Amino acid sequence: MTVAKPARKPATKAARMCIVDVGYQKFALPVSKGLAVIDLLREAEPVEWAIGDCWQIESQPLRLELQLVSPAQVLPAVPDGAPTLH
């Protein structure tokens, strides 16, 4: 009787990462999701509150940027009070 060996899963590579910069806020995401965010926000109009419940479109377009990084460049969060790398 021959026992079948379980199929080996191929070694998985770490997901490619990116930094998405929206305005002046930065987010670390897998590249596929970062591209989706950029695609969705490309048509967005930045607004600011004007009068009552009305919103005024800002004169400056939304600043969007995507930067590719390696997974090793995205570090875990630092607990409060712990020393940082800056």
N, C-alpha and C positions, 0 to 999 in steps of 0.2 A: 504494500500500500504506500502510495506516495502522498506526502502532505504538501499541499500547495503553500508556497510562501506568500505572505501578504504583499500586495503591490507596494513598491517603494514610491513615496511621493518625491517629486523632484525638489531639490533644494530651492527654497523660495528666497528671492532677493528682497531686500528691504524696499518698500515702496519709494519711488522717486518722490522727492519733496520739493515744495516751492514756498516762497514767501510772497503773499499777496498784500500789497500796500493799497489801502482804500482811504483816500484823503491822507490822514497822517496816522492811521492805525494799521498795524501790521499783523498778519495772521499766517501761521504755518499750517499747510495743508498738503495732502497728496496732490501731485501735479494734475491729475484728471479733475479733481474737485476745484482746484485753483483756477483752471481754465474755465470751468463752468461758472464760477463766481464772476470772473472777468467778463465772460460772455453775457451774463445776466445784467451786470451793472453798466455795461458799455452804453446802454440806452437810457440809463437813469439820469434824472435831472436833480442836482442837489438843491435843496430848498431850505429856507429859514422861516421861522414864524414871523408873520407880519402884523396883522390886525385881527383881533377876534379869533375866529377859527379859519382864517385864510392863510395860505402859505405863499411866499414869494420865491420864485426861482432865482437862485444865485447867479450873479454875472459870470463867475468863474466856473468852468466845467469841472466835473469830478476828476480827481487825479487817481488813475489806476495804474498799477505796475505789478508785474509778476517776475520774480527772480528765482531761477532754478538753484537749488542747493542740494547737497548730499544729506541723507538721513543723519549722518554723524554730526552735521552742523546744527541740528536742532536739538538743543539740550533740554532736559526736564526742568520743570518749575523748581525754584529754590524756596524752601520753607521760610516763613517769616523769621527774621533775626539771623538767618544763616549768612555767612559771607558769600559775596557774589564775585563773578569774574571781572566785573567792570573796574 
